[in-house]
């Protein structure tokens, strides 16, 4: 009789080990990093390929693991109940329930899942070959179970597809990026860049373009000497060329083409035809997404486009550098005027030009100012106040304090922006 008890105890021990294996495998395979598995598979790791293959058939994977786990748990509990009934009689049922609940909970559930959570990637690579066998063996049973489940749900008017997780992969990426934290400045910059890349499809060129009032333009009817002087004085290499009306743009003059022609004529500028040196202008609507425009720049191998509104009126220009700056931040070269428009003050406030974009402020200081109704900080004040404010007026929106410092005609030129103190921020 003692030998029989030892055999039962040994069988229960083996079943608990199998239960722990199934529980840990479930946690490891569902919590493993898919990006890392993809990278390992690309490098030729066969186990990583198995993990990805199992993840592609998640329903069969979970079904097989749960089936195996329930089988060994029920069998181990039945064996323990049988043994304790023989020893203690009817009271053995209570003892078996308490003992097996503790053993399964501690050694077959919590402990293996805790270990798998700590080493999810390594554990997934380790168990994948064995789990694949169970998935194959249990495939007919799990398939039949899914048929029964689908039939039962349809009887209540529920479609399984409607219960599926609809979370977009982009949201998962945003969450992963938000978790990319660290004390190093490089980490913060990487997080900003990754967020900016994901937002390219949500930002329109009208939000990042250089407005027409800040664009250096050339009147084709001006004397050639004046045009040359404007080109020489300008820090830009591509300049829109118009005739009579600034909305009547007839071409884009490249400074290099003009200088090449100037050199070929030995400095004789009398007969230079400025319009013939220009290239055809490329017009795009202001509602074009930055991602689409970036792809268009690459396809056309151009760096410069003219932005128009829905009525065809010239609004401004957008360049490849403008889009790249949305990703990596401000790019300054030897010709750029280093005027960011934001000047920190000793009291914690900022002197801000009205033309500074909300996106730049949010990216630089990790604020959350709304940019869906206005692209610049001046536009946000106009939208929120529903008026054209006077110098000296103070507004409070989103916890920020806005003091108007200077206004030119109907345009807010500069303001003092005071962010909320840490104590004023809402608790998470």
N, C-alpha and C positions, 0 to 999 in steps of 0.2 A: 504493500500500500504506500510505503514511503517513497518507493521508486516512482509510482504513479504521480504522487504529488510533485516530485522533483521534475518529472517530465512536463506536467502542467505549468509549473513555475517557469521552466525553461521556455516553453512555448509562448507564455505570456510575455516574457522578457524579449523574445525575438519579435513578437507582434508590436510591442511598444517601440522597439527600434525602427521597425518599418513605418509605424505611425509618425514617429519623429522625422523620418526621412521624407515622407509625403508632405508633412506640414512645412518643414524647412524648404523643400523644393518649390512648393507653391509660393512662398514668400520671396524666395530668391529669383524665380523666373518672372514674377510679376513686378518686382522692384528693381530688376537689373537695368542698368543704363543702356538704352537702345543706341544712342549715339556712339558710346564706346564699343558696343557689340558690332555696329556697322564698321567702325574703324578697324577693329580686330579682324573682322571677316575680310575686309579689303586687303589686309596684310597677309591673308591666307590662313587664318586660324579656323580650323574645322569645327571646333566646339562652339565658337561664336556663331558660325553659320547654322549650327543646330539650334542654338538659342533663338536666333531670328526666325528659323523655320517653325519652331514651336510657337513663337509669339504670333505668327501669321495665322495659326489655327488655334486661337485662344479658347474657343468654346470646347473643342475636343481636349485641349490641354487641361483646362480646369475640370472638365467632366471626368477625365481619367484620374486625376489626382484626388478629387473628392470621392470617387468610387473606391479607389484603393484605400484611402484613409478611413472611410466609413467601414469597409470590410474588415480591416485589421482591428479597428477599435471595437466594433461589435463582437468580433470573434474573441478578442482578448477579454472583454467583459463577460461574455458567456462562459469562457473557461474558468475565469476567476469565480464567478457565481457558482458554478458546478463544484469547484474544489471547496469553497467555503461552506456550501450547503452540506457537504459530506462531513465536514469537521464540526460546524456549529449548528446544524439544523436550519430551521427557518430563519434564525437570526443572521445566518450567513448572507442572505440577500441584502440586508442593511449594510453589513460589513463590506461586501463586495462593491456595493454602490459607492460608499465613502472612499474605500481604498482605491478603486479604479478611477474615480473622478479626480482624486489628487494626483495619482500617477500619470494619467493622461494629460491633465491640465499642466502639470509642472514639467514633466520629462518629454511629453509627446507634442505639446503645443507651444507653451511660452518659451521654454529654453531653446528649441531648435529655430523658432521664428526669430528670437532675439539674435541668435548667432547669424542667421541668414540676413537679417536687416543690417548687421554690422559689416558683413562681407558679401553683399548681394551679388556683385559681378563675379567674384571668384567662386561663390557657391553655385551660381547659375551655370558657369562653365563646367563645374565638376559634376553636376547631377544631370546635365542635358542628355548625354548618351543613354543613361539608364531610363530616364523619364520617357525618352522617345520610344523605347521598347514597350512600356506600359501604355502609352498612347496608342500604339499600333495594336496591341493585344486587346485593349478595352474598346477599340473603335466601334465594333458592332453594337455593343451595349450603350455607349454614350450616344451613338447616332439614334438608337431607338428611344433613348430618354429624351433627346431633343425633339423628336417627332411628337412624343406624348406631351411635352411642355407646350410646343407650338399649337397643338390641337386644343389643349385645355385653355390656353390664352385666347385663341380665336373664338372659343365658345362664349367668352365674356366680352368679345368685341375688341380685344387688345392685340395689336400686331407687334411682334418682337422687334421689328425695325424701329418702332416708335420709342422703345425703351433703350435703344442704343445710346451710347455716350456721343453727344453732338459737339463736344468741346473741340474747337478748332486747334490745329497743330500750332498756329501762330500764337494762340493764347498760352499754350504749353511752353513755347519758346520764351514768351515774355516772362512767365513765371520763373523759368530756369535762369534767365538773365538777371532778374531781380534778386535771385539767391546768390549771384556771383558778387560777393562782397569781400572786402579786405581793407587793411589800413593803407596799403600802397596807393599812391596817386594813379599809377598805371591801371589798377583795377577799376577805379572810378571812371577813368577815360575809356577803358574797354567797354564798360557797361553802357556808357553814353553812346558810343559808336554802334553797339549792337542794337540798342533801342532805336537809334536813328535809321538804321538799315530797315528795320521792320516797319517804320513809319513812312518810308518812301512812297508807298502806294496810297497813303492817306493824305499826303500833302500835295497841294497844287502849286504849279509854277508861279501863280499870282501871289503866293505867300512869300516866295524867296527872291522874286525878280528885283532888279534895280529899277525903281520907278522912273518914268520918263523925265521928270523934272531933274533927276540926277544923272541923266544920260548926256554925254557929250555928243552932239550931232553936227553934221556938216551941211551947209546950204550949197547945193551944186551950182547955184548962180553966182556965188562969191568969186572974186578973182583968185586965180590959182595961188598967188603969193599968200593971200590970207588963209586959204585952206591949208597950205603947207605949214604956216605958222601955228594954226590950231592943232594940226597933227603933231608937230614937234613939241608943243606945250602939253599935250595930253599924255597921261600915263597909260592909255589904252592902245591896243594894236588894231582893234576892229571898231570902226565908227559908222553908224548909220548915215546914209547920204539921202537928203530929201530935196525936193524942188518946190519952192513957194510955200507949201504947207508942211508942217512937221508930221502930219499924218500921211503925206504922200511920199513915202520912202521908196526910192528908186534903186537902191543898192546898198551894199556893205563894202566900205573901203578898208582894205588892209594896209596898214602903214608900211609894211615891207614892200608891197606892190608899188606904192607911191615912191618910196625911196629908191627902188630898183629902176623905175622909169626916170626918176630925177638923176640918178647916176648915169644912165645910158645917154641922157641928153646933155651931159657935161654941165649940169646946172641951169640949162635953158628951160624955163618953165612956161614960156609963152604958149606953146602949142600942146601942152599936156591936156588930154581929155579925161577929166576926173571920172566921169560916168563910165567910160569904157574900161577903166581900171577896176571898177567895183564888180562885185559878184552879186548874183540874184539874192534878194532877201528871202529868208525862210520865216514865215509867219506861223505861229502856233497859238491856239486858244489858251486863255489864262486858266482854264479848268483842267489842263493836262496834268496828270499825276507825275510826280518826280520820277518814279520808276519807269513809266512809259517814256518820258523825255530822255532819261539816261540811256535807255535802249535805243531810242531814235538817234541820239548823238553818236552812239557807237556804230549803228547801221549806216548812217550817212557820212560818218567820219568828219563831223563838224563839231564846233565847240560853241556856237553862237546862234541864238534864235531871237526873233522879235515876238513879243507877246501882245496879243490884241484881245479886246473884249468881245462880247456877243454882237456888238454893232460894227466890229471891224476897226474900231479906233485903237491907235497905238497906245499901249499901256506901259511898256518898258522892255527890258531885255533880260534874258536869262542865259547863263553860260554854263559850260561843264564844270567850271570851278565853283559856281554857286551851288550846284548839286553835291559836289564832293565835300564842300564845306558843311553841308547839312549832315554829313556822315562823320567827318573827322574833326570838325570845328574850323575856326578861322584859319585861312591859309594866307600868310603875308609874304609878299615878295618885295624886291627892292623898289618897286614902283607903287606899292600900296600905301595909302595914307592910313597910318595906324590910329584910327579913331573908332573905338569900339562903341562909344556912346554910353558907357556905364562907368561911373567913377565912385568907388566906395568912399564913405565918409567916416570919420572917427566915431560918430555916435551910432554906427551900425546901419545908417540909411545909405541910399545910393542916389546920386544925381544921374538921371537917365534921359537921353534924348528921346523925343516922342517917336522917332522912326525906328527905334530898336524893336526887333520882333519878339513876340512873346515866346516863341520857340527857343530863341537864343537865351533868354532869361531862364526859362525852365531847364534848359540843358546845362547852363553854366552853374546855376545855384541849386538845381534839383528841386525847383518849386513846382507847383501844380496849377499855375494860372491858366484859365480856360482860353483856348485858342480857336474854338470852333466858330465864334461870332466875329472875331477881329484878328488880324495878323500882327499888328503892332501894339505897343503899350498905349499909345495915344488913341488908337481905335478902340481898345478895350474901355478906356475911360469914357469916350463918347458914347459907346454902346450902353454901358452901365448907368451913366448919369442922364442919358437921354437929353443932353443939352451941350452947348459949346461953352465950356467953363471959362471963367475969368482968372487971371493971375491972382494967386493968394487963396483960391478956393481949395478946400480939402475934402476928399472923399475916402470912404472906407469900403472896400469890396474884398471878399474872400480872406478877410483877416489882414489885408495889406492897407497901408495908409498912403494915399496919393495926394501930394501937394503940388498944385500947378505953379510953376515958376515963371514961365515965359510963353506967350502966345503971339504968333504972327498971323495976322488976319484971322482965318478960322482954323488955323493949324496949331496944335499944341507942340511947341518947340522943345521944351524941357520941363522936367518935373522932379520932385523928390519922392523916391519910393522907399517906404519903410516896411520891411517884412515883419511878420508877427514874431514875438519873442517865443522861445521854446516853451515857456510856461503857458502861453496863450494857445498853443497848438492842441487840438483835441487828442485825448488819450485813445490809444489803439486798443 
